[in-house]
Amino acid sequence: MRLGGNPHTRSLARKLRREMSPAERRLWRHLRGDPEGLHFRRQHQAGPYVLDFYCARARLAIELDGAGHGHGDQPNHDARRDAWLAAIGITTLRIPADALLHNLDGALRHILATARRRYASAPLTSPNSAPSGSTACSTRSPPGTSIGPLTTVPPAASTRAFATSTSSTRK
């Protein structure tokens, strides 16, 4: 299954690529070279949404959550978005932007480990197919790191599992 958008999300994705936050620019410098053979896209369209970063082979969305993600209706919007992505087999990895800025190495290790794990469990037939054996989980920082709370929202996870958000510096 290929992800796509509509004219609005296409236009929004282009705008967001030009106006990336400092945390997004910093992460993109490390993901753009296809680390470990994992190809990442930035500001990728997915139906009515634009994902900060996306690895199609691992069916993994990476979202950098800024301060705005903890206010108003944003936590509910994020929960709806994560549930929509989970329904089509995409895991969302949420990382607070300030945590990424303070510990980029720990965040990169966590992103790449999650992508490798999901890619390894994916069937070899299509890079866009959902991995088999996905189970609900929520993770914190990898051992030996302190990058703040990281939340992995796997396919078919309950929206209650990730309705709480963390504070950070984007949006």
LINPENOR-V217207 format. One record per backbone hydrogen bond with DSSP energy under -1.0 kcal/mol. CO is the residue of the C=O (numbers start at 0). NH is the residue of the N-H. E is the energy in kcal/mol with one decimal. If there is no record, write none. Layout:
# LINPENOR-V217207
{{CO,NH,E} {CO,NH,E}}
This chain:
# LINPENOR-V217207
{{3,46,-3.2} {5,9,-2.6} {6,10,-2.1} {7,11,-2.6} {8,12,-2.8} {9,13,-1.9} {10,14,-2.1} {11,15,-2.9} {12,16,-2.0} {13,17,-1.5} {14,18,-1.5} {20,24,-2.7} {21,25,-2.2} {22,26,-2.4} {23,27,-2.8} {24,28,-1.9} {26,29,-1.1} {26,30,-1.8} {27,31,-2.4} {30,33,-1.3} {33,36,-1.9} {34,37,-2.2} {40,53,-2.1} {43,50,-3.4} {45,48,-2.3} {48,45,-2.9} {50,43,-1.7} {51,42,-2.9} {52,61,-2.5} {53,40,-2.5} {54,59,-2.0} {58,90,-2.4} {59,54,-2.6} {60,92,-3.5} {61,52,-1.5} {62,94,-2.8} {64,96,-2.6} {65,68,-1.7} {66,69,-1.6} {67,70,-1.3} {70,73,-1.7} {72,76,-2.5} {73,77,-3.0} {74,78,-2.0} {75,79,-2.4} {76,80,-2.6} {77,81,-2.9} {78,82,-2.2} {79,83,-2.3} {80,84,-2.5} {81,85,-2.7} {82,86,-2.1} {84,87,-1.0} {84,89,-2.5} {85,88,-1.8} {90,60,-3.2} {91,152,-4.1} {92,62,-2.7} {93,150,-1.9} {94,64,-2.4} {95,99,-2.0} {96,100,-2.2} {97,101,-1.6} {98,102,-1.9} {102,106,-2.0} {103,107,-2.9} {104,108,-2.5} {105,109,-2.1} {106,110,-2.7} {107,111,-2.9} {108,112,-2.4} {109,113,-2.3} {110,114,-2.6} {111,115,-2.8} {112,116,-2.4} {113,117,-2.3} {114,118,-2.9} {115,119,-2.8} {116,120,-1.2} {120,131,-1.9} {125,128,-1.4} {141,144,-1.8} {150,93,-3.2} {152,91,-2.8} {153,156,-1.4} {157,160,-1.0} {158,161,-1.1} {169,67,-1.7}}
